[in-house]
Amino acid sequence: MPMQTLPHIVLDMPRQTLQHIVLDMPGQTLPHIVLDMPGQTLQHIVLDMPGQTLQQLVLDMPGQTLQHIVLDMPGQTLQHIVLDMPRQTLPHIVLDMPGQTLPHIVLDMPGQTLQHIVLDMPGHTLQHIVIDMPGQTLQHIVLDMPGQTLQHVIDMPGQTLQHIVLDMPGQTLQHIVLDMPGQTLQHIVLDMPGQTLPHIVLDMPGQTLPHIVLDMPGQTLQHIVLDMPGQTLQHIVLVMPGQTLQHIVLDMPGQTLQHIVLDMPGQTLQHIVLVMPGQTLQHIVLDMPGQTLQHIVLDMPGQTLQHIVLDMPGQTLQHIVLVMPGQTLQHIVFDMPGQTLQHIVLDMPGQTLQHIVLDMPGQTLQHIVLDMPGQTLQHIVLDMPGQTLQHIVLDMPG
């Protein structure tokens, strides 16, 4: 009957198994499930009528397993899942009806594994995932219907977040925070229009962010912040028109940003900032018409910007600024008509600008400024009709 309540289920001896809990009428509440001895197994929890609530699941002894949680009707709520002992496993959480909410998942002991979270209907919200002990693994998060939101993921050494997939319009991934050494975030995939990824923060040494892929129109990646030594951001790929990458900030020594690829019309890369010594920005590739790269700033000694390639008509590279000694800008290549490079500024001793190549008609190179001793400008090549080189300024000895 409706409005039923099952107050407490307690398993308090080792190796107990609770195979099936089924709530199949509207408005039912399951307040507490507690497993508090080693090796216990909770195999299936099924909520399959509207308005049901599962308030608390607590696994607090080693080696416990919670195999399946299924919410499959509108308006259901799963309030708290807590795993707080080593080697616990939570293989599957499935929300498959509109408007469901999964507020809190907490893993707080070493070696715990959360294998699959699947949200596959509109309006789902996954509010908090907290991973706060070494060696924990979160393998798959899948959001595959419009309007879903994933808000927080957090924080201990050696953790791995393998896959985050958003594949329907209007989804939002609000915050990803990796703040302990050796953490790895392997894949983020946004592949439907209008998705937003506002914040990615890596703030401990040795963290790696290998792949970010945006592959549908109108997606926005707002902030990427790397702020501890030795971090690596390997690949950012924007592959559909109208996408925007607003801010990339590297602010600790020895960080590397290996590849940024924009390969559809109208994409914008607004700000890249390298602010500590020895950082490297290896490859930026713009290869479709009308793309814009607005600001690149290198402001610490020994930084290197290796390759910028613009290879489609109408692209614009607005500002490159090198502001500390010993910085190197190795290659800028423009190889399609109508491209514009507006400002290159080198304003500290010992900086080097090695190669600028413009090899298609109608390209414009507006300003190059070298204003400190010992700076080097090695090669400028313009080899097609109608190209313009407006200003080169060298105003210091040597």
C-alpha positions, 0 to 999 in steps of 0.5 A: 500500500502507499506511504509504507515505511520500512524503518531499519534493516541491520546486518550485524554478523559476518558474511550475511547476504541480503539479496532483494529489497523491492519498494513497488508502491508510491510514497514508500520510504526506506530510511536505514540500511546498515551493514556492519560486519565484514564480508556482507553482501547487499545484492539488489535494491529496487525502487520502482514507483513514484515518490519513493525515498531511500534515505541512508545506506551505510557499509562500515566493515571491510570487504562488503559489496553493494551490487545494484541500486535501481531507481526507475520511477519519477521523483525518487530520491537516494539521499546518502550512500556511505562506504567507509571501510577498505575494499568495499565495492559499489558496482552499479547505480542506475537512475532511469526516470525523470527528475531523480536525485542522487545527492551524496556518495561518500567513499572514505577508505582506501581501495574502495571502488565505485564502478558505474553510475548511470543517469539516463533520463532528463533532469537527473542531478548527481550532486556530490561524489566524495572520494577521500582516501588513497587508491580509490577508483571511480570508473564510469559516470555516464549522463546520457539525457538532457538537462542532467547535472554533475556537481562535485568530484573530490580528493586523496592521493592515487585516485583514478577517475576513468570516464566521465561521459556527457552525451545529451544536450544541456548537461552541466558538469560543474566542478571537478577538483583533484587536490592530492598527488598522483591523481588521474582523470583519464577521459572527459567527453562532451558530445552533445550541443549546449553542454557546459564544463565550468571548472577543472582544478588540478592542485597537487603535484604529478596529476595528469589530465590526458583527454578532454573532448568537446565534439558538438556545437555550442559547448563551453569549457570555462576554466582549467587550472593547473597549480602544482609542479609537474602536472600535465594536460595532454589533449584538449580537442574541440571538434564542432562549430561555435565551441569556446575554451575560455581559460587555461592557467598553468601556474607552477614550475614544470607543467606541460600543456601538450596539445590543443586542437580546434578543428571546426569553424567559429571556435574561440580559444580566449586565454592561455596563461603560463605563470611559473618557470620551465612551463611548456606549451607544445602544440596549438592547432587551429584548422578551420575558418573563422577561429580566434586565439585571443591571448597567450601569456608567458610570464616566467623565465624558461617557458617555451611555446613550441608550435602554433599552427593556423591553417584555414582562412580568416583565422585570427591570433590576437596577442602573444606576450612573453614577459620574462627572460629566456623564454622561447617562441619557436614556430608560428605557421599561417598557411591559409588566406586572410589570416591575421597575427595582431601582436607579438611582444617580447619584453625581457632579455634573452628571449627568442622568436625563431620562426614566423611563416606566412605562406598564403595571400592576404595574410597580415602580421601587424606588430612584433615588438622586441624591447630588451637586450639580447633578444633574437628574431630569427626568421620571418617568411612572407611568400605569397601576394598581398601579405602585410608586415606592418611593424617590427620594433627592436629598441634595445642593444644587442 
